[in-house]
């Protein structure tokens, strides 16, 4: 989707994501919603690979997910239809962006 004008926001200082970052340990699979924090730092203590399901597709949504270095196992990232997008091994992170009707892995580091 293209922007309707070229008027954007000028940031004269760094943005602060108040309430937009969540660091947590999980022992079960995790389903994210459109109101979930945009930045997820996940310590997988499930004892096996944990599934993280992204929110239902909506244009412009994004999630930055990190598999915490202390995690016991990897994270399997899926869309809401249970299709695997990628795996994040311990210490890896990924930026997931939604372009209308589909999630995409934009960056994996």
N, C-alpha and C positions, 0 to 999 in steps of 0.2 A: 504494500500500500504506500503510495507516495504522499508526502505532506501537502496540505492544501495551500501553504504559503512558504516563503523562505524566511519568515520571521521566527527565529528560534530564541532560546534563552541564552543569555550571556552569563557565564559564571565567573565572577571575579575572585572566588575562593573555592576551595574544595567542597563538594557536596557532603553532607552528613546524613547517613541513613539511620535516623533515629528509629529504633524498633524494627529495623530491616535486617538485622543480623541475628542468627540463632546458632549457638554452639551447643550441641547436645549429644548424649550417648543414646543409642537405640539398642533394644534387644529383640525387636520385631521389625517386620517390614514397615515402610513409611509411605503414606499417601499425602502428597502436597495439594494444597488448594490455591485458588487465585489470591487468597489473603495471607498465604504463608509468607514468612520472611523471604526476601529476595536472595539473601546470602545464607547458605546452610553449611555449617561445618559439622560433619557427622562422624562420630566415633562409633563404629560398628562393633558392638559387643554381643551380637546374635549367636556367634559360634559357627557361622557359615556366611556365605554371601547373602547380603540383605538387598531386598528390592526397594527402590525408591521410585514411586510412581509420580510423574509430573501431573500438574493440574490439567483439566480439560483445555483443549486448544482455544486460544483467544489471541487475536492479533496484538502483538506488542508485549506479551508476557515474556519474562525472562527469569532464569534461576541460575545462580552460580553455586555449584555444589562442590564441596571438598571432602574427600575421604581422609579423615584425620590421621596423622602419622601414628597415633597410638591404637588405631583400629586393629581388630583382630583379623578382619577379612575385608574383601572388596565390596563395592556397591554396584548393583546392577540397576541402571537407569532405564526406566520404561516410560512410554507414553500412557495415557489413561485407557488405551485399548489393549494394554499389556504387551505391546511390541517393544522388544529391546532396542534401545538407541545405542548404548555403549556400556562398557564396564569401567569403573574407576578403581584402580588398584590403590593400595594403601599409600597415602601421600599425594595422589593425583587429584586434580580438580577439573571441572568442566563448566563452560558457560553454555547454557541451553537457551535458545531463543525461539519464539513461536511466530511464524509468518502466516497468520490466519488459521489454516486448517492442519498445520503440521509443525511438530517440534524439530529443531535442527541443533546439532552439536556445532557451535561456532568456534570454540576454542577448547583444546584439551592440553593440559600442562601437568 
